[in-house]
Amino acid sequence: MQAPDARYRRTPLPPDARLKVGWILLCLAGLFACPFIGFAIHGKVEEPGLAIGLVLAVVPLAGLALLATKHWAAMRRLPPELAEEWRKGRFISAAGAPIVDTPARFSHQNDSIEIQPEGMVVSRSTLLGLRGVENSTEKMWIAQTVGDYFMPWSDLSEWEVHTDSDGPNFYRLNLRTKGHVLIRRFRPVEGCEADLLDAVRHVGKLPIRLLCDLDDL
């Protein structure tokens, strides 16, 4: 069996197309420091010092513009298949998934996902939301009351893997009719996240779409 990082990672970008995170942070730090440098040059916290800081801010802003221009130019030079993968995510079909016995349960503290032959059961703390789903408020209330939420495989069309810098990392489960279900990503106590995706592909016959690498958790 392949290592998880090989099975559930996007194709790496060439060096010139990767975001220069260190340089971006340096430019942002310089931009933040410009007003204070201006006040220090002027000698007082007054409007002339702020004006000096605004002038100095041109340098980090120009740096950010240059980094953005070089990044997008490099992205435009990518092979079409690689560019498509980084725009829309890496698609992994259900075919070829390792055999997984059911029921398979993955849990960590209050979060749990149980893979069953007919569908999957997620705990109420794992269920983040129902978007565009009919009677979503009522279904969320039932899930909070009962303590879990069941989704049959026949209702689902695709399983997306996302990361979010402003909130919990999540899976987006697209429905065959309309809308989608958001559930929390977590590191299982037993096994790993790749084992969960293997179970989704083998048991649920669902394809996976990686909008981030599996180690982005």
C-alpha positions as YAML, in Angstrom:
chain: A
units: angstrom
residues:
- id: 1
  name: MET
  ca: [0.00, 0.00, 0.00]
- id: 2
  name: GLN
  ca: [1.25, 3.48, -0.86]
- id: 3
  name: ALA
  ca: [2.06, 5.94, 1.89]
- id: 4
  name: PRO
  ca: [-0.85, 8.30, 2.70]
- id: 5
  name: ASP
  ca: [1.11, 11.34, 1.62]
- id: 6
  name: ALA
  ca: [1.56, 9.79, -1.82]
- id: 7
  name: ARG
  ca: [-2.06, 8.71, -2.26]
- id: 8
  name: TYR
  ca: [-3.74, 11.86, -1.01]
- id: 9
  name: ARG
  ca: [-1.53, 14.73, -2.03]
- id: 10
  name: ARG
  ca: [-1.74, 17.04, -5.01]
- id: 11
  name: THR
  ca: [0.99, 17.06, -7.63]
- id: 12
  name: PRO
  ca: [3.67, 19.47, -6.36]
- id: 13
  name: LEU
  ca: [4.00, 22.80, -8.13]
- id: 14
  name: PRO
  ca: [7.34, 23.74, -9.71]
- id: 15
  name: PRO
  ca: [9.42, 26.06, -7.48]
- id: 16
  name: ASP
  ca: [8.66, 29.25, -9.45]
- id: 17
  name: ALA
  ca: [4.88, 28.68, -9.14]
- id: 18
  name: ARG
  ca: [4.84, 28.18, -5.37]
- id: 19
  name: LEU
  ca: [3.77, 31.03, -3.13]
- id: 20
  name: LYS
  ca: [6.79, 32.69, -1.53]
- id: 21
  name: VAL
  ca: [5.27, 32.72, 1.95]
- id: 22
  name: GLY
  ca: [8.43, 34.01, 3.66]
- id: 23
  name: TRP
  ca: [8.73, 37.00, 1.32]
- id: 24
  name: ILE
  ca: [5.01, 37.73, 1.60]
- id: 25
  name: LEU
  ca: [5.22, 37.79, 5.40]
- id: 26
  name: LEU
  ca: [8.30, 40.01, 5.21]
- id: 27
  name: CYS
  ca: [6.47, 42.50, 2.98]
- id: 28
  name: LEU
  ca: [3.43, 42.48, 5.27]
- id: 29
  name: ALA
  ca: [5.64, 43.05, 8.31]
- id: 30
  name: GLY
  ca: [7.33, 45.94, 6.52]
- id: 31
  name: LEU
  ca: [3.96, 47.41, 5.58]
- id: 32
  name: PHE
  ca: [2.82, 47.23, 9.20]
- id: 33
  name: ALA
  ca: [6.05, 48.86, 10.42]
- id: 34
  name: CYS
  ca: [6.02, 51.77, 7.94]
- id: 35
  name: PRO
  ca: [3.93, 54.20, 10.09]
- id: 36
  name: PHE
  ca: [6.16, 53.59, 13.11]
- id: 37
  name: ILE
  ca: [9.28, 54.13, 11.02]
- id: 38
  name: GLY
  ca: [7.74, 57.36, 9.78]
- id: 39
  name: PHE
  ca: [7.06, 58.54, 13.33]
- id: 40
  name: ALA
  ca: [10.63, 57.63, 14.31]
- id: 41
  name: ILE
  ca: [12.07, 59.63, 11.40]
- id: 42
  name: HIS
  ca: [9.90, 62.64, 12.20]
- id: 43
  name: GLY
  ca: [10.57, 62.32, 15.92]
- id: 44
  name: LYS
  ca: [6.93, 62.69, 16.96]
- id: 45
  name: VAL
  ca: [3.63, 60.88, 16.55]
- id: 46
  name: GLU
  ca: [2.18, 63.49, 14.23]
- id: 47
  name: GLU
  ca: [0.69, 63.71, 10.76]
- id: 48
  name: PRO
  ca: [4.02, 64.43, 9.00]
- id: 49
  name: GLY
  ca: [5.41, 61.19, 10.43]
- id: 50
  name: LEU
  ca: [2.37, 59.30, 9.15]
- id: 51
  name: ALA
  ca: [2.89, 60.87, 5.72]
- id: 52
  name: ILE
  ca: [6.48, 59.63, 5.72]
- id: 53
  name: GLY
  ca: [5.25, 56.17, 6.66]
- id: 54
  name: LEU
  ca: [2.77, 56.17, 3.80]
- id: 55
  name: VAL
  ca: [5.53, 57.02, 1.37]
- id: 56
  name: LEU
  ca: [7.70, 54.23, 2.75]
- id: 57
  name: ALA
  ca: [4.78, 51.81, 2.37]
- id: 58
  name: VAL
  ca: [5.26, 51.98, -1.39]
- id: 59
  name: VAL
  ca: [8.28, 49.65, -1.05]
- id: 60
  name: PRO
  ca: [6.50, 46.63, 0.59]
- id: 61
  name: LEU
  ca: [3.43, 47.19, -1.59]
- id: 62
  name: ALA
  ca: [5.61, 47.08, -4.68]
- id: 63
  name: GLY
  ca: [7.18, 43.88, -3.32]
- id: 64
  name: LEU
  ca: [3.77, 42.26, -2.88]
- id: 65
  name: ALA
  ca: [2.73, 43.31, -6.38]
- id: 66
  name: LEU
  ca: [5.93, 41.84, -7.83]
- id: 67
  name: LEU
  ca: [5.45, 38.55, -5.97]
- id: 68
  name: ALA
  ca: [1.83, 38.30, -7.13]
- id: 69
  name: THR
  ca: [2.76, 39.07, -10.73]
- id: 70
  name: LYS
  ca: [5.54, 36.47, -10.79]
- id: 71
  name: HIS
  ca: [3.29, 33.86, -9.15]
- id: 72
  name: TRP
  ca: [0.41, 34.28, -11.60]
- id: 73
  name: ALA
  ca: [2.80, 34.35, -14.56]
- id: 74
  name: ALA
  ca: [4.27, 31.03, -13.38]
- id: 75
  name: MET
  ca: [0.77, 29.57, -12.90]
- id: 76
  name: ARG
  ca: [-0.14, 30.51, -16.46]
- id: 77
  name: ARG
  ca: [2.88, 28.55, -17.72]
- id: 78
  name: LEU
  ca: [1.80, 25.34, -16.00]
- id: 79
  name: PRO
  ca: [0.68, 22.33, -18.08]
- id: 80
  name: PRO
  ca: [-3.12, 22.42, -18.44]
- id: 81
  name: GLU
  ca: [-3.64, 19.25, -16.36]
- id: 82
  name: LEU
  ca: [-1.57, 20.55, -13.46]
- id: 83
  name: ALA
  ca: [-3.19, 23.98, -13.58]
- id: 84
  name: GLU
  ca: [-6.63, 22.36, -13.55]
- id: 85
  name: GLU
  ca: [-5.67, 20.22, -10.56]
- id: 86
  name: TRP
  ca: [-4.61, 23.27, -8.51]
- id: 87
  name: ARG
  ca: [-7.69, 25.25, -9.52]
- id: 88
  name: LYS
  ca: [-10.37, 22.61, -9.01]
- id: 89
  name: GLY
  ca: [-8.61, 20.02, -6.85]
- id: 90
  name: ARG
  ca: [-7.11, 16.61, -7.51]
- id: 91
  name: PHE
  ca: [-9.78, 14.06, -8.45]
- id: 92
  name: ILE
  ca: [-9.35, 10.52, -7.09]
- id: 93
  name: SER
  ca: [-11.91, 8.02, -8.30]
- id: 94
  name: ALA
  ca: [-13.42, 5.32, -6.12]
- id: 95
  name: ALA
  ca: [-11.91, 2.63, -8.32]
- id: 96
  name: GLY
  ca: [-8.83, 0.96, -6.91]
- id: 97
  name: ALA
  ca: [-9.54, 1.78, -3.27]
- id: 98
  name: PRO
  ca: [-8.13, -0.67, -0.69]
- id: 99
  name: ILE
  ca: [-10.64, -3.10, 0.81]
- id: 100
  name: VAL
  ca: [-12.08, -1.83, 4.10]
- id: 101
  name: ASP
  ca: [-14.28, -3.91, 6.40]
- id: 102
  name: THR
  ca: [-17.47, -2.40, 7.82]
- id: 103
  name: PRO
  ca: [-18.46, -0.99, 10.15]
- id: 104
  name: ALA
  ca: [-15.34, 1.19, 10.34]
- id: 105
  name: ARG
  ca: [-15.33, 3.86, 13.03]
- id: 106
  name: PHE
  ca: [-12.98, 6.85, 13.21]
- id: 107
  name: SER
  ca: [-13.07, 9.04, 16.28]
- id: 108
  name: HIS
  ca: [-11.24, 11.66, 18.30]
- id: 109
  name: GLN
  ca: [-12.72, 12.98, 21.55]
- id: 110
  name: ASN
  ca: [-16.31, 14.09, 20.69]
- id: 111
  name: ASP
  ca: [-15.86, 13.73, 16.93]
- id: 112
  name: SER
  ca: [-16.68, 10.48, 15.17]
- id: 113
  name: ILE
  ca: [-17.47, 9.15, 11.71]
- id: 114
  name: GLU
  ca: [-18.76, 5.60, 11.31]
- id: 115
  name: ILE
  ca: [-18.68, 4.02, 7.88]
- id: 116
  name: GLN
  ca: [-21.53, 1.53, 7.37]
- id: 117
  name: PRO
  ca: [-22.54, -0.47, 4.29]
- id: 118
  name: GLU
  ca: [-25.65, 1.68, 3.70]
- id: 119
  name: GLY
  ca: [-24.24, 5.06, 4.70]
- id: 120
  name: MET
  ca: [-22.29, 6.96, 7.32]
- id: 121
  name: VAL
  ca: [-23.07, 8.28, 10.78]
- id: 122
  name: VAL
  ca: [-21.40, 11.44, 12.10]
- id: 123
  name: SER
  ca: [-21.59, 12.77, 15.65]
- id: 124
  name: ARG
  ca: [-23.32, 16.08, 16.30]
- id: 125
  name: SER
  ca: [-20.02, 17.82, 17.08]
- id: 126
  name: THR
  ca: [-18.61, 16.62, 13.75]
- id: 127
  name: LEU
  ca: [-21.58, 17.93, 11.76]
- id: 128
  name: LEU
  ca: [-20.79, 21.58, 10.93]
- id: 129
  name: GLY
  ca: [-23.70, 22.48, 8.70]
- id: 130
  name: LEU
  ca: [-26.21, 21.69, 5.97]
- id: 131
  name: ARG
  ca: [-26.04, 24.17, 3.10]
- id: 132
  name: GLY
  ca: [-28.77, 24.34, 0.49]
- id: 133
  name: VAL
  ca: [-30.42, 21.24, 1.96]
- id: 134
  name: GLU
  ca: [-34.21, 21.03, 2.23]
- id: 135
  name: ASN
  ca: [-35.44, 21.34, 5.85]
- id: 136
  name: SER
  ca: [-31.86, 21.93, 6.98]
- id: 137
  name: THR
  ca: [-32.86, 23.67, 10.25]
- id: 138
  name: GLU
  ca: [-35.10, 20.77, 11.25]
- id: 139
  name: LYS
  ca: [-32.44, 18.20, 10.35]
- id: 140
  name: MET
  ca: [-29.76, 20.06, 12.32]
- id: 141
  name: TRP
  ca: [-32.09, 20.21, 15.33]
- id: 142
  name: ILE
  ca: [-32.73, 16.45, 15.12]
- id: 143
  name: ALA
  ca: [-28.98, 15.79, 14.88]
- id: 144
  name: GLN
  ca: [-28.32, 17.95, 17.95]
- id: 145
  name: THR
  ca: [-31.13, 16.22, 19.85]
- id: 146
  name: VAL
  ca: [-30.37, 12.64, 18.86]
- id: 147
  name: GLY
  ca: [-26.60, 13.09, 18.99]
- id: 148
  name: ASP
  ca: [-25.69, 11.96, 15.48]
- id: 149
  name: TYR
  ca: [-26.66, 12.31, 11.82]
- id: 150
  name: PHE
  ca: [-27.02, 9.54, 9.20]
- id: 151
  name: MET
  ca: [-26.34, 10.04, 5.50]
- id: 152
  name: PRO
  ca: [-27.01, 7.23, 2.98]
- id: 153
  name: TRP
  ca: [-24.36, 6.79, 0.29]
- id: 154
  name: SER
  ca: [-27.05, 7.06, -2.37]
- id: 155
  name: ASP
  ca: [-27.56, 10.75, -1.43]
- id: 156
  name: LEU
  ca: [-23.88, 11.69, -1.93]
- id: 157
  name: SER
  ca: [-21.99, 12.35, -5.15]
- id: 158
  name: GLU
  ca: [-18.51, 13.51, -4.13]
- id: 159
  name: TRP
  ca: [-16.33, 13.94, -1.03]
- id: 160
  name: GLU
  ca: [-14.15, 17.08, -0.97]
- id: 161
  name: VAL
  ca: [-11.22, 17.70, 1.39]
- id: 162
  name: HIS
  ca: [-10.74, 21.35, 2.46]
- id: 163
  name: THR
  ca: [-8.59, 23.39, 4.80]
- id: 164
  name: ASP
  ca: [-9.71, 26.68, 6.33]
- id: 165
  name: SER
  ca: [-7.43, 29.24, 7.95]
- id: 166
  name: ASP
  ca: [-10.39, 31.00, 9.61]
- id: 167
  name: GLY
  ca: [-12.14, 27.95, 11.07]
- id: 168
  name: PRO
  ca: [-12.05, 24.18, 11.40]
- id: 169
  name: ASN
  ca: [-10.76, 22.18, 8.46]
- id: 170
  name: PHE
  ca: [-13.67, 20.32, 6.89]
- id: 171
  name: TYR
  ca: [-15.03, 17.83, 4.40]
- id: 172
  name: ARG
  ca: [-17.65, 19.01, 1.96]
- id: 173
  name: LEU
  ca: [-20.03, 16.21, 0.96]
- id: 174
  name: ASN
  ca: [-21.84, 17.17, -2.23]
- id: 175
  name: LEU
  ca: [-25.38, 15.84, -2.57]
- id: 176
  name: ARG
  ca: [-26.80, 14.33, -5.75]
- id: 177
  name: THR
  ca: [-29.86, 16.59, -5.63]
- id: 178
  name: LYS
  ca: [-28.68, 19.98, -4.38]
- id: 179
  name: GLY
  ca: [-26.69, 21.44, -1.53]
- id: 180
  name: HIS
  ca: [-23.90, 19.94, 0.53]
- id: 181
  name: VAL
  ca: [-23.03, 18.80, 4.03]
- id: 182
  name: LEU
  ca: [-20.02, 20.12, 5.96]
- id: 183
  name: ILE
  ca: [-18.34, 17.87, 8.52]
- id: 184
  name: ARG
  ca: [-15.25, 18.45, 10.62]
- id: 185
  name: ARG
  ca: [-11.88, 16.95, 9.73]
- id: 186
  name: PHE
  ca: [-9.94, 15.40, 12.61]
- id: 187
  name: ARG
  ca: [-7.06, 13.02, 13.29]
- id: 188
  name: PRO
  ca: [-8.52, 9.63, 14.32]
- id: 189
  name: VAL
  ca: [-7.19, 8.00, 17.47]
- id: 190
  name: GLU
  ca: [-6.86, 4.72, 15.59]
- id: 191
  name: GLY
  ca: [-5.71, 4.67, 11.98]
- id: 192
  name: CYS
  ca: [-5.27, 7.86, 10.00]
- id: 193
  name: GLU
  ca: [-7.24, 10.22, 7.80]
- id: 194
  name: ALA
  ca: [-6.17, 8.30, 4.71]
- id: 195
  name: ASP
  ca: [-7.87, 5.19, 6.12]
- id: 196
  name: LEU
  ca: [-11.13, 7.16, 6.36]
- id: 197
  name: LEU
  ca: [-10.87, 8.26, 2.73]
- id: 198
  name: ASP
  ca: [-10.08, 4.68, 1.70]
- id: 199
  name: ALA
  ca: [-13.29, 3.58, 3.44]
- id: 200
  name: VAL
  ca: [-15.31, 6.32, 1.73]
- id: 201
  name: ARG
  ca: [-14.02, 5.21, -1.67]
- id: 202
  name: HIS
  ca: [-14.39, 1.46, -1.09]
- id: 203
  name: VAL
  ca: [-17.64, 1.29, 0.87]
- id: 204
  name: GLY
  ca: [-19.41, 4.45, -0.31]
- id: 205
  name: LYS
  ca: [-18.08, 4.25, -3.88]
- id: 206
  name: LEU
  ca: [-17.50, 8.01, -3.70]
- id: 207
  name: PRO
  ca: [-14.71, 9.86, -5.50]
- id: 208
  name: ILE
  ca: [-12.45, 12.16, -3.50]
- id: 209
  name: ARG
  ca: [-11.49, 15.69, -4.54]
- id: 210
  name: LEU
  ca: [-8.45, 17.16, -2.79]
- id: 211
  name: LEU
  ca: [-8.59, 20.94, -2.45]
- id: 212
  name: CYS
  ca: [-5.63, 20.63, -0.07]
- id: 213
  name: ASP
  ca: [-3.06, 18.00, 0.83]
- id: 214
  name: LEU
  ca: [-4.02, 15.45, 3.44]
- id: 215
  name: ASP
  ca: [-1.33, 16.65, 5.86]
- id: 216
  name: ASP
  ca: [-2.97, 20.14, 5.91]
- id: 217
  name: LEU
  ca: [-4.86, 19.37, 9.12]
...
